[in-house]
Structures are given as structure tokens and as C-alpha cells.
């Protein structure tokens, strides 16, 4: 598992598409450029949706993992 220390954590466990990405969009707005966000999700569709979100908006997906039925993502907010 990663040793990255997030500035914020978004727990979207139990939520289904499109809620995790909608919550992610709102959470990223509250972060400063360069901040690291850890996202925890249980919806398998996030494996597709979160990487696409990052590419589309220019954020950096540093790492993603699957552990004990959870999908974990570490996202660095783009610096404006």
C-alpha cells in the first residue's frame, strides 16, 4: 500500500454512480492546488470514472488500488 499522506479524505463508500464522482468534484473545489486527496469508494464503476475525471479536469491520479472490497485513489489537485 502507498505511503502517500493525503491532505484530505473523501469517503464515498456505499454510494453508486454518479454520486462518488459528484462528491469528488465538490471536494476538489475545496482543496488548494497541489493538495493530495485520498478517495475511498465501493462502486466498481469508479475504476473507470475517477481516472476519466482526472484526465478531463487535469488532476493527477498518482495511485489507485483495490483492498478488501474498496477502491482507493490518490489524486493530486492541479495547480492553477
N, CA, C and O atoms as a GROMACS GRO file, in nm:
protein
  320
    1UNK      N    1   0.085  -0.119   0.000
    1UNK     CA    2   0.000   0.000   0.000
    1UNK      C    3   0.088   0.124   0.000
    1UNK      O    4   0.206   0.118   0.036
    2UNK      N    5   0.032   0.232  -0.040
    2UNK     CA    6   0.106   0.357  -0.058
    2UNK      C    7   0.146   0.421   0.075
    2UNK      O    8   0.085   0.398   0.179
    3UNK      N    9   0.250   0.501   0.068
    3UNK     CA   10   0.292   0.577   0.186
    3UNK      C   11   0.254   0.724   0.170
    3UNK      O   12   0.295   0.808   0.250
    4UNK      N   13   0.175   0.755   0.068
    4UNK     CA   14   0.132   0.893   0.045
    4UNK      C   15   0.042   0.941   0.158
    4UNK      O   16  -0.051   0.870   0.198
    5UNK      N   17   0.068   1.060   0.208
    5UNK     CA   18  -0.013   1.116   0.316
    5UNK      C   19  -0.108   1.222   0.259
    5UNK      O   20  -0.062   1.328   0.216
    6UNK      N   21  -0.238   1.195   0.256
    6UNK     CA   22  -0.333   1.289   0.196
    6UNK      C   23  -0.357   1.412   0.281
    6UNK      O   24  -0.348   1.408   0.404
    7UNK      N   25  -0.389   1.522   0.214
    7UNK     CA   26  -0.432   1.645   0.283
    7UNK      C   27  -0.579   1.635   0.322
    7UNK      O   28  -0.623   1.701   0.416
    8UNK      N   29  -0.654   1.553   0.249
    8UNK     CA   30  -0.797   1.536   0.275
    8UNK      C   31  -0.838   1.396   0.230
    8UNK      O   32  -0.772   1.334   0.147
    9UNK      N   33  -0.947   1.347   0.287
    9UNK     CA   34  -1.001   1.215   0.252
    9UNK      C   35  -1.148   1.230   0.218
    9UNK      O   36  -1.223   1.298   0.288
   10UNK      N   37  -1.188   1.167   0.110
   10UNK     CA   38  -1.328   1.162   0.070
   10UNK      C   39  -1.373   1.016   0.077
   10UNK      O   40  -1.322   0.932   0.003
   11UNK      N   41  -1.467   0.987   0.166
   11UNK     CA   42  -1.519   0.851   0.180
   11UNK      C   43  -1.654   0.843   0.109
   11UNK      O   44  -1.755   0.893   0.159
   12UNK      N   45  -1.653   0.780  -0.007
   12UNK     CA   46  -1.775   0.764  -0.086
   12UNK      C   47  -1.824   0.620  -0.079
   12UNK      O   48  -1.894   0.573  -0.169
   13UNK      N   49  -1.789   0.550   0.027
   13UNK     CA   50  -1.830   0.411   0.044
   13UNK      C   51  -1.982   0.400   0.047
   13UNK      O   52  -2.050   0.480   0.109
   14UNK      N   53  -2.033   0.297  -0.022
   14UNK     CA   54  -2.176   0.272  -0.023
   14UNK      C   55  -2.254   0.352  -0.125
   14UNK      O   56  -2.373   0.330  -0.144
   15UNK      N   57  -2.187   0.446  -0.192
   15UNK     CA   58  -2.254   0.528  -0.292
   15UNK      C   59  -2.231   0.470  -0.431
   15UNK      O   60  -2.126   0.413  -0.459
   16UNK      N   61  -2.330   0.486  -0.518
   16UNK     CA   62  -2.321   0.435  -0.654
   16UNK      C   63  -2.317   0.549  -0.754
   16UNK      O   64  -2.357   0.662  -0.725
   17UNK      N   65  -2.268   0.517  -0.872
   17UNK     CA   66  -2.257   0.613  -0.982
   17UNK      C   67  -2.389   0.687  -1.001
   17UNK      O   68  -2.495   0.624  -1.004
   18UNK      N   69  -2.386   0.818  -1.014
   18UNK     CA   70  -2.271   0.909  -1.031
   18UNK      C   71  -2.227   0.978  -0.902
   18UNK      O   72  -2.144   1.068  -0.906
   19UNK      N   73  -2.281   0.937  -0.787
   19UNK     CA   74  -2.255   1.009  -0.663
   19UNK      C   75  -2.107   1.022  -0.625
   19UNK      O   76  -2.065   1.130  -0.585
   20UNK      N   77  -2.025   0.915  -0.634
   20UNK     CA   78  -1.884   0.932  -0.595
   20UNK      C   79  -1.812   1.041  -0.674
   20UNK      O   80  -1.735   1.119  -0.617
   21UNK      N   81  -1.836   1.048  -0.804
   21UNK     CA   82  -1.769   1.149  -0.887
   21UNK      C   83  -1.826   1.288  -0.859
   21UNK      O   84  -1.752   1.387  -0.863
   22UNK      N   85  -1.954   1.298  -0.832
   22UNK     CA   86  -2.013   1.428  -0.797
   22UNK      C   87  -1.953   1.478  -0.666
   22UNK      O   88  -1.920   1.596  -0.654
   23UNK      N   89  -1.939   1.389  -0.568
   23UNK     CA   90  -1.878   1.427  -0.440
   23UNK      C   91  -1.730   1.464  -0.460
   23UNK      O   92  -1.681   1.559  -0.399
   24UNK      N   93  -1.662   1.389  -0.545
   24UNK     CA   94  -1.522   1.418  -0.576
   24UNK      C   95  -1.509   1.557  -0.636
   24UNK      O   96  -1.420   1.634  -0.597
   25UNK      N   97  -1.595   1.590  -0.729
   25UNK     CA   98  -1.591   1.721  -0.795
   25UNK      C   99  -1.606   1.833  -0.692
   25UNK      O  100  -1.532   1.932  -0.696
   26UNK      N  101  -1.699   1.818  -0.600
   26UNK     CA  102  -1.720   1.919  -0.496
   26UNK      C  103  -1.602   1.926  -0.400
   26UNK      O  104  -1.562   2.035  -0.359
   27UNK      N  105  -1.547   1.812  -0.363
   27UNK     CA  106  -1.436   1.808  -0.267
   27UNK      C  107  -1.311   1.873  -0.326
   27UNK      O  108  -1.240   1.947  -0.257
   28UNK      N  109  -1.283   1.846  -0.452
   28UNK     CA  110  -1.164   1.902  -0.518
   28UNK      C  111  -1.171   2.054  -0.519
   28UNK      O  112  -1.068   2.121  -0.506
   29UNK      N  113  -1.289   2.109  -0.535
   29UNK     CA  114  -1.305   2.255  -0.535
   29UNK      C  115  -1.256   2.318  -0.406
   29UNK      O  116  -1.206   2.431  -0.406
   30UNK      N  117  -1.270   2.246  -0.295
   30UNK     CA  118  -1.231   2.298  -0.163
   30UNK      C  119  -1.082   2.288  -0.136
   30UNK      O  120  -1.032   2.347  -0.040
   31UNK      N  121  -1.009   2.215  -0.219
   31UNK     CA  122  -0.866   2.194  -0.197
   31UNK      C  123  -0.784   2.303  -0.266
   31UNK      O  124  -0.830   2.370  -0.358
   32UNK      N  125  -0.661   2.319  -0.218
   32UNK     CA  126  -0.565   2.409  -0.281
   32UNK      C  127  -0.491   2.332  -0.391
   32UNK      O  128  -0.479   2.210  -0.384
   33UNK      N  129  -0.443   2.404  -0.491
   33UNK     CA  130  -0.363   2.341  -0.595
   33UNK      C  131  -0.244   2.268  -0.534
   33UNK      O  132  -0.174   2.323  -0.450
   34UNK      N  133  -0.223   2.145  -0.578
   34UNK     CA  134  -0.113   2.064  -0.526
   34UNK      C  135  -0.150   1.976  -0.408
   34UNK      O  136  -0.074   1.887  -0.371
   35UNK      N  137  -0.268   1.999  -0.348
   35UNK     CA  138  -0.312   1.916  -0.236
   35UNK      C  139  -0.338   1.773  -0.283
   35UNK      O  140  -0.372   1.749  -0.399
   36UNK      N  141  -0.320   1.679  -0.191
   36UNK     CA  142  -0.341   1.538  -0.220
   36UNK      C  143  -0.469   1.490  -0.153
   36UNK      O  144  -0.488   1.508  -0.033
   37UNK      N  145  -0.556   1.430  -0.232
   37UNK     CA  146  -0.684   1.378  -0.185
   37UNK      C  147  -0.685   1.227  -0.197
   37UNK      O  148  -0.648   1.171  -0.300
   38UNK      N  149  -0.728   1.161  -0.090
   38UNK     CA  150  -0.749   1.017  -0.095
   38UNK      C  151  -0.899   0.993  -0.106
   38UNK      O  152  -0.977   1.047  -0.028
   39UNK      N  153  -0.939   0.912  -0.202
   39UNK     CA  154  -1.080   0.878  -0.221
   39UNK      C  155  -1.098   0.730  -0.190
   39UNK      O  156  -1.022   0.645  -0.237
   40UNK      N  157  -1.201   0.701  -0.112
   40UNK     CA  158  -1.238   0.564  -0.078
   40UNK      C  159  -1.376   0.540  -0.137
   40UNK      O  160  -1.470   0.614  -0.109
   41UNK      N  161  -1.389   0.436  -0.219
   41UNK     CA  162  -1.518   0.407  -0.283
   41UNK      C  163  -1.542   0.256  -0.283
   41UNK      O  164  -1.448   0.177  -0.268
   42UNK      N  165  -1.668   0.218  -0.299
   42UNK     CA  166  -1.703   0.076  -0.310
   42UNK      C  167  -1.768   0.043  -0.443
   42UNK      O  168  -1.788  -0.074  -0.475
   43UNK      N  169  -1.799   0.144  -0.521
   43UNK     CA  170  -1.864   0.123  -0.652
   43UNK      C  171  -1.757   0.089  -0.756
   43UNK      O  172  -1.668   0.171  -0.780
   44UNK      N  173  -1.763  -0.030  -0.818
   44UNK     CA  174  -1.663  -0.068  -0.917
   44UNK      C  175  -1.655   0.028  -1.036
   44UNK      O  176  -1.550   0.036  -1.102
   45UNK      N  177  -1.761   0.101  -1.065
   45UNK     CA  178  -1.757   0.193  -1.179
   45UNK      C  179  -1.658   0.308  -1.156
   45UNK      O  180  -1.621   0.377  -1.251
   46UNK      N  181  -1.616   0.329  -1.030
   46UNK     CA  182  -1.518   0.435  -1.006
   46UNK      C  183  -1.384   0.402  -1.070
   46UNK      O  184  -1.304   0.492  -1.096
   47UNK      N  185  -1.357   0.273  -1.097
   47UNK     CA  186  -1.232   0.235  -1.163
   47UNK      C  187  -1.223   0.298  -1.302
   47UNK      O  188  -1.114   0.324  -1.352
   48UNK      N  189  -1.336   0.321  -1.362
   48UNK     CA  190  -1.342   0.387  -1.492
   48UNK      C  191  -1.363   0.537  -1.476
   48UNK      O  192  -1.297   0.616  -1.543
   49UNK      N  193  -1.455   0.575  -1.388
   49UNK     CA  194  -1.498   0.715  -1.379
   49UNK      C  195  -1.394   0.808  -1.319
   49UNK      O  196  -1.376   0.919  -1.368
   50UNK      N  197  -1.325   0.766  -1.214
   50UNK     CA  198  -1.230   0.856  -1.148
   50UNK      C  199  -1.108   0.884  -1.235
   50UNK      O  200  -1.067   0.999  -1.244
   51UNK      N  201  -1.047   0.783  -1.300
   51UNK     CA  202  -0.938   0.818  -1.392
   51UNK      C  203  -0.981   0.912  -1.504
   51UNK      O  204  -0.906   1.003  -1.541
   52UNK      N  205  -1.101   0.892  -1.559
   52UNK     CA  206  -1.152   0.982  -1.664
   52UNK      C  207  -1.173   1.122  -1.610
   52UNK      O  208  -1.142   1.220  -1.678
   53UNK      N  209  -1.225   1.134  -1.489
   53UNK     CA  210  -1.244   1.264  -1.422
   53UNK      C  211  -1.110   1.337  -1.414
   53UNK      O  212  -1.100   1.455  -1.448
   54UNK      N  213  -1.007   1.266  -1.371
   54UNK     CA  214  -0.874   1.327  -1.355
   54UNK      C  215  -0.818   1.375  -1.489
   54UNK      O  216  -0.767   1.486  -1.499
   55UNK      N  217  -0.828   1.292  -1.591
   55UNK     CA  218  -0.778   1.330  -1.724
   55UNK      C  219  -0.854   1.451  -1.776
   55UNK      O  220  -0.794   1.545  -1.828
   56UNK      N  221  -0.986   1.448  -1.764
   56UNK     CA  222  -1.070   1.554  -1.818
   56UNK      C  223  -1.041   1.688  -1.752
   56UNK      O  224  -1.038   1.791  -1.819
   57UNK      N  225  -1.019   1.689  -1.619
   57UNK     CA  226  -1.001   1.815  -1.546
   57UNK      C  227  -0.855   1.848  -1.517
   57UNK      O  228  -0.826   1.953  -1.461
   58UNK      N  229  -0.763   1.759  -1.555
   58UNK     CA  230  -0.621   1.790  -1.542
   58UNK      C  231  -0.560   1.760  -1.407
   58UNK      O  232  -0.450   1.806  -1.377
   59UNK      N  233  -0.630   1.682  -1.324
   59UNK     CA  234  -0.573   1.642  -1.195
   59UNK      C  235  -0.487   1.517  -1.217
   59UNK      O  236  -0.506   1.445  -1.315
   60UNK      N  237  -0.394   1.492  -1.126
   60UNK     CA  238  -0.303   1.381  -1.142
   60UNK      C  239  -0.346   1.264  -1.052
   60UNK      O  240  -0.351   1.277  -0.930
   61UNK      N  241  -0.376   1.152  -1.115
   61UNK     CA  242  -0.407   1.030  -1.041
   61UNK      C  243  -0.274   0.963  -1.011
   61UNK      O  244  -0.215   0.899  -1.099
   62UNK      N  245  -0.228   0.976  -0.888
   62UNK     CA  246  -0.096   0.925  -0.850
   62UNK      C  247  -0.096   0.775  -0.831
   62UNK      O  248   0.000   0.706  -0.866
   63UNK      N  249  -0.204   0.725  -0.776
   63UNK     CA  250  -0.210   0.583  -0.746
   63UNK      C  251  -0.355   0.540  -0.729
   63UNK      O  252  -0.440   0.618  -0.686
   64UNK      N  253  -0.381   0.414  -0.763
   64UNK     CA  254  -0.511   0.356  -0.733
   64UNK      C  255  -0.488   0.212  -0.692
   64UNK      O  256  -0.396   0.146  -0.739
   65UNK      N  257  -0.574   0.164  -0.604
   65UNK     CA  258  -0.560   0.029  -0.551
   65UNK      C  259  -0.696  -0.026  -0.514
   65UNK      O  260  -0.793   0.048  -0.498
   66UNK      N  261  -0.702  -0.158  -0.502
   66UNK     CA  262  -0.823  -0.224  -0.455
   66UNK      C  263  -0.784  -0.305  -0.332
   66UNK      O  264  -0.688  -0.382  -0.335
   67UNK      N  265  -0.860  -0.287  -0.224
   67UNK     CA  266  -0.827  -0.356  -0.099
   67UNK      C  267  -0.954  -0.386  -0.022
   67UNK      O  268  -1.031  -0.294   0.010
   68UNK      N  269  -0.978  -0.510   0.007
   68UNK     CA  270  -1.092  -0.551   0.090
   68UNK      C  271  -1.224  -0.495   0.039
   68UNK      O  272  -1.306  -0.448   0.118
   69UNK      N  273  -1.245  -0.500  -0.092
   69UNK     CA  274  -1.371  -0.453  -0.149
   69UNK      C  275  -1.383  -0.303  -0.163
   69UNK      O  276  -1.488  -0.251  -0.199
   70UNK      N  277  -1.274  -0.232  -0.134
   70UNK     CA  278  -1.273  -0.086  -0.151
   70UNK      C  279  -1.179  -0.049  -0.265
   70UNK      O  280  -1.078  -0.116  -0.290
   71UNK      N  281  -1.216   0.058  -0.332
   71UNK     CA  282  -1.132   0.114  -0.438
   71UNK      C  283  -1.073   0.243  -0.382
   71UNK      O  284  -1.146   0.332  -0.338
   72UNK      N  285  -0.941   0.252  -0.385
   72UNK     CA  286  -0.870   0.364  -0.326
   72UNK      C  287  -0.797   0.443  -0.434
   72UNK      O  288  -0.737   0.385  -0.524
   73UNK      N  289  -0.803   0.574  -0.424
   73UNK     CA  290  -0.742   0.662  -0.523
   73UNK      C  291  -0.669   0.775  -0.451
   73UNK      O  292  -0.719   0.828  -0.352
   74UNK      N  293  -0.553   0.810  -0.501
   74UNK     CA  294  -0.477   0.926  -0.451
   74UNK      C  295  -0.464   1.024  -0.566
   74UNK      O  296  -0.401   0.995  -0.667
   75UNK      N  297  -0.526   1.141  -0.549
   75UNK     CA  298  -0.538   1.240  -0.656
   75UNK      C  299  -0.471   1.370  -0.612
   75UNK      O  300  -0.500   1.423  -0.505
   76UNK      N  301  -0.381   1.419  -0.696
   76UNK     CA  302  -0.317   1.550  -0.670
   76UNK      C  303  -0.392   1.655  -0.751
   76UNK      O  304  -0.400   1.646  -0.874
   77UNK      N  305  -0.447   1.755  -0.681
   77UNK     CA  306  -0.520   1.860  -0.750
   77UNK      C  307  -0.423   1.943  -0.834
   77UNK      O  308  -0.313   1.976  -0.791
   78UNK      N  309  -0.466   1.974  -0.953
   78UNK     CA  310  -0.381   2.053  -1.042
   78UNK      C  311  -0.357   2.192  -0.981
   78UNK      O  312  -0.440   2.245  -0.907
   79UNK      N  313  -0.242   2.247  -1.013
   79UNK     CA  314  -0.207   2.380  -0.968
   79UNK      C  315  -0.250   2.476  -1.078
   79UNK      O  316  -0.207   2.463  -1.192
   80UNK      N  317  -0.333   2.573  -1.044
   80UNK     CA  318  -0.383   2.667  -1.145
   80UNK      C  319  -0.281   2.773  -1.177
   80UNK      O  320  -0.307   2.860  -1.260
   0.00000   0.00000   0.00000
